[in-house]
Amino acid sequence: MSPETARASSESRRAGASDALGTQSTAPTAPTVRTAASPHTATTATPPGVLPSLRFGYGTNGLADLRLDDALSLLADLGYDGVGLTLDHMHLDPLAPDLAARTRRVARRLDALGLGVTVETGARYVLDPRRKHGPSLLDPDPDDRARRTDLLARAVRVAADLGAHAVHCFSGIVPEGTGTDTAWKRLADSLAPVLDAAASAGIPLAVEPEPGHLLATLADFHHLRRALGDPGPLGLTLDIGHCQCLEPLSPADCVRAAAPWLRHVQIEDMRRGVHEHLPFGEGEIDFPPVLAALAATGYQGLTVVELPRHSHAGPHFAAHSLPFLRHAERTAATAPPSPAQASQQTAPPHGAPSTAPEGSSR
């Protein structure tokens, strides 16, 4: 998708969204479906033998020391196609006053810079200054769960006003003393109103399998999808590093397996069995086959670099990440096609993924 097409699409979607965040969006109410005509679809028609160019972005959670406008200008100057915008106190605070007006200003800036956007909701302390990622959708207290649900609903409305291609979220860690069946029920119940908002806004909700969480793997995503009755707005955020970390399939095979539900992609390097987001070249992932698999699906959403622990040198890593990815993309385009046979990864060493140094969710 060209920047001009992206801008036209975003303007069209924002025209149907509410100016006041307390008012229901007037965007079409039909749920998003996985068809070639949908602007959020995972696949598009591609001429045989030709791989479409991928659209790369960089996450603002890896630029937390920059003002949002400075971060957006940096990414545009570096040649990125878009941004993964984490709603946080330093970047479009979702809980501060005048959110609708501030969102409109960001939308105008994105349009001026030709940047696409996805809305991410992984801010560490946006709801609770003492609990990382708390409260979650799995909390025992229903009022706490409702706070997280409200945040996600706000994110959907922000995404509609920005013309974003998806809203990202994750499940949360199962609280101590909570049974697995109870946790799955809380997750499904908590997401139901968010999915209703996503259907009304025409914005996919892209759930991310996160190591250490209730929903940790692709298999867990399908468990949730079936439990909810396969709702149209429910899609998948695929983190390539997480595939390397703990999925039984290789990252490239994970991409192929996830293709029908793919709504957002995050990318970084990682090692098997260790949940640590690494700059490219410092882990174990072979990126050309991954990018070839992703391009072959026809996915045209953003593929966002996810380095939240590297904000101290965010401009440096942003500058180095895009050339790496473009080189890997060119290598993928010139390499002979490889068979799309599923390959199993060895089990992560020492069992479950390590909780150090990043913990279970960045």
C-alpha positions as CSV (number, residue, x, y, z in Angstrom):
1,M,0.0,0.0,0.0
2,S,1.5,3.4,-1.0
3,P,1.6,6.3,1.4
4,E,-1.0,8.0,-0.8
5,T,-3.3,5.1,-0.6
6,A,-2.8,4.7,3.1
7,R,-3.6,8.3,3.7
8,A,-6.8,8.2,1.6
9,S,-7.8,5.0,3.4
10,S,-7.2,6.6,6.8
11,E,-9.1,9.7,5.9
12,S,-12.1,7.6,4.8
13,R,-12.1,5.6,8.0
14,R,-11.7,8.7,10.2
15,A,-14.7,10.3,8.5
16,G,-16.9,7.6,9.9
17,A,-15.4,7.7,13.4
18,S,-16.7,9.8,16.3
19,D,-15.0,13.1,17.2
20,A,-16.0,12.6,20.8
21,L,-14.6,9.5,22.4
22,G,-17.6,9.2,24.6
23,T,-19.8,8.7,21.4
24,Q,-20.3,5.5,19.5
25,S,-18.4,5.5,16.2
26,T,-20.6,5.8,13.1
27,A,-18.3,3.5,11.1
28,P,-20.0,0.5,9.4
29,T,-21.2,-2.0,12.0
30,A,-20.7,-5.2,9.9
31,P,-17.9,-7.3,11.5
32,T,-14.6,-7.5,9.7
33,V,-14.4,-10.6,7.6
34,R,-11.4,-12.3,6.0
35,T,-12.0,-11.5,2.3
36,A,-9.8,-10.0,-0.3
37,A,-12.0,-6.9,-0.4
38,S,-11.5,-6.1,3.3
39,P,-8.9,-3.3,4.0
40,H,-7.7,-5.4,7.1
41,T,-7.4,-8.7,5.3
42,A,-4.3,-10.8,5.7
43,T,-4.0,-11.7,2.0
44,T,-4.2,-9.9,-1.3
45,A,-3.8,-11.1,-4.9
46,T,-0.2,-11.2,-6.0
47,P,1.1,-12.0,-9.5
48,P,2.7,-15.4,-9.6
49,G,6.4,-15.4,-8.7
50,V,6.3,-11.8,-7.5
51,L,6.5,-11.0,-3.7
52,P,4.9,-7.7,-2.6
53,S,7.1,-5.3,-0.6
54,L,6.5,-5.5,3.1
55,R,5.6,-2.3,5.1
56,F,7.9,-1.8,8.1
57,G,7.2,0.2,11.2
58,Y,8.9,0.8,14.5
59,G,7.3,0.7,17.9
60,T,7.1,3.8,20.0
61,N,7.6,1.6,23.1
62,G,11.2,1.5,21.8
63,L,11.3,5.3,21.6
64,A,9.9,6.1,25.0
65,D,12.6,8.8,25.7
66,L,11.4,10.8,22.6
67,R,8.4,13.1,22.4
68,L,5.8,11.5,20.1
69,D,6.2,14.1,17.4
70,D,9.9,13.7,17.4
71,A,9.6,10.0,17.2
72,L,7.2,10.2,14.2
73,S,9.5,12.6,12.4
74,L,12.5,10.4,13.0
75,L,10.7,7.3,11.6
76,A,9.5,9.2,8.5
77,D,13.0,10.6,7.9
78,L,14.5,7.1,8.2
79,G,12.1,5.8,5.6
80,Y,9.7,3.7,7.7
81,D,6.2,3.0,6.4
82,G,4.5,3.4,9.7
83,V,4.6,3.2,13.5
84,G,3.4,0.9,16.2
85,L,1.9,3.5,18.6
86,T,1.7,2.3,22.2
87,L,-0.9,4.4,24.1
88,D,1.0,5.5,27.2
89,H,1.5,8.5,29.4
90,M,4.3,9.9,27.2
91,H,2.7,9.0,23.9
92,L,-1.0,9.8,23.4
93,D,-2.0,9.1,26.9
94,P,-5.4,7.3,26.7
95,L,-6.5,8.5,30.2
96,A,-5.6,12.2,30.0
97,P,-8.2,14.8,29.1
98,D,-9.1,15.8,25.5
99,L,-8.1,12.5,24.0
100,A,-10.3,13.0,20.9
101,A,-8.6,16.4,20.1
102,R,-5.1,15.0,20.8
103,T,-5.9,12.0,18.6
104,R,-6.9,14.3,15.7
105,R,-3.7,16.2,16.0
106,V,-1.7,12.9,15.8
107,A,-3.8,11.8,12.9
108,R,-3.0,14.9,11.0
109,R,0.7,14.5,11.7
110,L,0.7,10.9,10.5
111,D,-1.0,12.0,7.3
112,A,1.5,14.7,6.7
113,L,4.4,12.3,7.2
114,G,2.8,9.5,5.2
115,L,3.0,7.0,8.0
116,G,0.6,4.2,8.6
117,V,-0.2,3.1,12.1
118,T,-1.3,0.3,14.4
119,V,-2.4,0.9,17.9
120,E,-0.7,-1.1,20.6
121,T,-1.8,-1.5,24.2
122,G,1.2,-3.0,26.0
123,A,2.1,0.1,28.1
124,R,3.6,-1.2,31.3
125,Y,2.1,1.1,33.9
126,V,-0.6,3.1,32.2
127,L,-3.4,1.7,34.4
128,D,-1.5,1.0,37.7
129,P,1.7,2.8,38.7
130,R,2.7,-0.2,40.9
131,R,1.8,-3.2,38.8
132,K,3.5,-3.9,35.5
133,H,0.7,-4.5,32.9
134,G,-1.9,-4.5,35.7
135,P,-4.7,-4.9,35.9
136,S,-5.2,-7.5,33.2
137,L,-8.2,-9.1,31.6
138,L,-7.7,-12.0,34.0
139,D,-7.7,-10.2,37.4
140,P,-10.0,-11.7,40.1
141,D,-11.6,-8.3,40.7
142,P,-14.3,-7.6,38.1
143,D,-13.8,-3.9,38.4
144,D,-10.1,-4.2,37.6
145,R,-10.9,-6.4,34.6
146,A,-13.4,-3.7,33.5
147,R,-10.6,-1.1,33.6
148,R,-8.5,-3.1,31.2
149,T,-11.6,-3.7,29.0
150,D,-12.3,0.0,29.0
151,L,-8.7,0.8,28.0
152,L,-9.0,-1.6,25.0
153,A,-12.3,0.0,24.0
154,R,-10.7,3.4,24.1
155,A,-7.8,2.0,22.0
156,V,-10.3,0.9,19.4
157,R,-11.9,4.3,19.2
158,V,-8.4,5.9,18.9
159,A,-7.5,3.5,16.2
160,A,-10.6,4.4,14.2
161,D,-9.8,8.1,14.5
162,L,-6.2,7.4,13.4
163,G,-7.1,5.1,10.5
164,A,-5.1,2.3,12.1
165,H,-5.1,-1.1,10.5
166,A,-5.5,-3.0,13.9
167,V,-5.5,-2.7,17.7
168,H,-3.1,-5.0,19.5
169,C,-3.6,-6.6,22.9
170,F,-2.6,-9.6,25.0
171,S,-4.3,-11.8,27.6
172,G,-2.2,-11.3,30.8
173,I,-0.6,-13.7,33.2
174,V,-2.9,-16.1,35.1
175,P,-3.2,-14.8,38.7
176,E,-2.0,-17.0,41.5
177,G,-4.8,-19.2,42.7
178,T,-6.9,-18.9,39.5
179,G,-7.8,-22.1,37.6
180,T,-7.2,-22.3,33.9
181,D,-10.9,-22.7,33.0
182,T,-11.7,-19.7,35.1
183,A,-9.0,-17.7,33.4
184,W,-10.2,-18.6,29.9
185,K,-13.8,-17.6,30.9
186,R,-12.6,-14.2,32.3
187,L,-10.7,-13.6,29.1
188,A,-13.6,-14.4,26.8
189,D,-16.0,-12.3,28.9
190,S,-13.6,-9.4,29.1
191,L,-13.0,-9.3,25.4
192,A,-16.6,-9.5,24.3
193,P,-17.4,-5.8,24.6
194,V,-14.0,-4.9,23.0
195,L,-14.9,-7.1,20.0
196,D,-18.3,-5.4,19.8
197,A,-16.5,-2.0,19.7
198,A,-14.1,-3.4,17.1
199,A,-17.0,-4.6,14.9
200,S,-18.7,-1.2,15.1
201,A,-15.5,0.6,14.2
202,G,-14.4,-1.8,11.5
203,I,-11.0,-2.2,13.3
204,P,-9.6,-5.7,13.9
205,L,-8.6,-6.7,17.4
206,A,-5.3,-8.5,17.0
207,V,-4.5,-10.7,20.1
208,E,-0.8,-11.5,20.7
209,P,0.4,-14.8,22.0
210,E,2.8,-13.8,24.7
211,P,5.3,-16.1,26.5
212,G,4.2,-16.7,30.1
213,H,0.6,-15.5,29.5
214,L,-2.6,-17.5,29.5
215,L,-2.6,-17.1,25.7
216,A,1.0,-17.9,24.9
217,T,0.9,-19.8,21.6
218,L,-0.8,-20.0,18.3
219,A,-2.7,-23.0,19.6
220,D,-3.9,-20.9,22.5
221,F,-5.2,-18.2,20.0
222,H,-7.2,-20.9,18.3
223,H,-8.6,-22.0,21.6
224,L,-9.9,-18.5,22.3
225,R,-11.2,-18.1,18.7
226,R,-13.3,-21.2,19.0
227,A,-14.5,-20.3,22.5
228,L,-15.7,-17.0,21.2
229,G,-17.4,-18.5,18.1
230,D,-14.8,-17.3,15.6
231,P,-15.9,-13.6,15.6
232,G,-15.0,-11.6,12.5
233,P,-13.1,-8.8,14.3
234,L,-10.8,-11.2,16.2
235,G,-7.4,-11.5,14.6
236,L,-3.9,-12.3,15.5
237,T,-0.7,-10.3,16.3
238,L,2.2,-12.6,15.4
239,D,5.5,-11.7,17.1
240,I,8.3,-13.4,15.1
241,G,10.6,-13.5,18.1
242,H,8.0,-15.3,20.2
243,C,7.8,-17.9,17.4
244,Q,11.5,-18.5,17.8
245,C,11.2,-18.5,21.6
246,L,8.7,-21.2,22.1
247,E,6.5,-22.3,19.2
248,P,7.1,-25.9,17.9
249,L,7.1,-24.7,14.3
250,S,9.9,-22.5,12.8
251,P,9.1,-18.8,12.5
252,A,8.5,-19.0,8.8
253,D,6.1,-21.9,9.3
254,C,4.4,-20.0,12.0
255,V,3.8,-17.2,9.5
256,R,2.2,-19.6,7.0
257,A,0.1,-21.3,9.7
258,A,-1.1,-17.9,11.0
259,A,-1.8,-16.3,7.6
260,P,-5.6,-16.5,7.6
261,W,-5.9,-14.6,10.9
262,L,-2.9,-12.3,10.6
263,R,-3.7,-8.7,11.4
264,H,-0.5,-7.3,12.9
265,V,3.1,-8.4,13.0
266,Q,5.9,-7.6,15.4
267,I,9.5,-8.4,14.7
268,E,12.9,-8.6,16.5
269,D,15.6,-11.2,17.0
270,M,15.4,-13.8,19.8
271,R,16.9,-17.0,21.0
272,R,15.2,-20.4,21.6
273,G,13.7,-20.6,25.0
274,V,14.7,-17.1,26.2
275,H,12.1,-14.3,26.1
276,E,14.4,-11.4,25.4
277,H,13.8,-9.0,22.5
278,L,17.1,-8.6,20.8
279,P,18.4,-6.2,18.0
280,F,18.7,-7.9,14.6
281,G,21.7,-10.1,14.3
282,E,22.0,-10.8,18.0
283,G,19.7,-13.8,18.1
284,E,19.1,-17.0,16.2
285,I,16.4,-16.1,13.6
286,D,17.1,-16.6,9.9
287,F,15.1,-13.6,8.6
288,P,15.0,-14.0,4.8
289,P,12.7,-17.1,4.9
290,V,10.5,-15.4,7.5
291,L,10.0,-12.3,5.3
292,A,9.5,-14.4,2.2
293,A,6.8,-16.4,4.0
294,L,5.2,-13.2,5.2
295,A,5.3,-11.5,1.7
296,A,3.9,-14.7,0.2
297,T,0.8,-14.4,2.4
298,G,0.0,-11.0,0.8
299,Y,0.0,-9.4,4.3
300,Q,0.0,-5.6,3.8
301,G,-0.4,-4.4,7.4
302,L,2.6,-3.1,9.3
303,T,5.5,-5.3,10.4
304,V,6.7,-3.4,13.5
305,V,10.2,-3.6,15.1
306,E,9.6,-4.4,18.8
307,L,12.6,-3.3,21.0
308,P,11.0,-2.0,24.2
309,R,14.1,-2.5,26.3
310,H,16.3,-0.4,23.9
311,S,14.7,3.1,24.3
312,H,18.0,4.3,25.8
313,A,19.4,4.1,22.3
314,G,16.1,4.1,20.3
315,P,17.2,6.4,17.4
316,H,20.3,4.2,16.9
317,F,18.3,1.0,16.7
318,A,15.6,2.5,14.6
319,A,18.3,3.7,12.1
320,H,19.9,0.2,12.0
321,S,16.8,-2.0,11.9
322,L,15.2,-0.8,8.7
323,P,18.3,-1.4,6.5
324,F,18.7,-4.9,8.0
325,L,15.1,-5.7,7.2
326,R,15.2,-4.3,3.7
327,H,18.4,-6.3,3.0
328,A,16.8,-9.5,4.4
329,E,13.8,-8.8,2.2
330,R,15.9,-8.4,-0.9
331,T,17.7,-11.6,-0.1
332,A,14.4,-13.4,0.2
333,A,13.3,-12.0,-3.1
334,T,16.4,-13.3,-4.9
335,A,16.7,-16.7,-3.2
336,P,15.3,-19.8,-4.9
337,P,11.9,-20.8,-3.5
338,S,12.1,-23.2,-0.6
339,P,9.5,-25.9,0.1
340,A,6.8,-24.7,2.4
341,Q,7.1,-27.9,4.5
342,A,6.6,-27.5,8.2
343,S,9.8,-27.9,10.2
344,Q,9.8,-28.6,13.9
345,Q,12.0,-26.6,16.3
346,T,13.7,-28.4,19.1
347,A,12.1,-27.9,22.5
348,P,13.2,-24.8,24.4
349,P,16.1,-25.6,26.7
350,H,15.2,-26.2,30.3
351,G,11.5,-26.3,29.7
352,A,9.5,-23.1,29.7
353,P,10.8,-19.8,28.3
354,S,13.0,-17.9,30.7
355,T,11.5,-15.0,32.7
356,A,14.8,-13.2,32.7
357,P,15.7,-10.6,31.8
358,E,12.4,-9.4,30.3
359,G,9.8,-11.2,32.3
360,S,6.7,-12.6,30.6
361,S,5.6,-9.5,28.7
362,R,8.2,-7.0,27.8
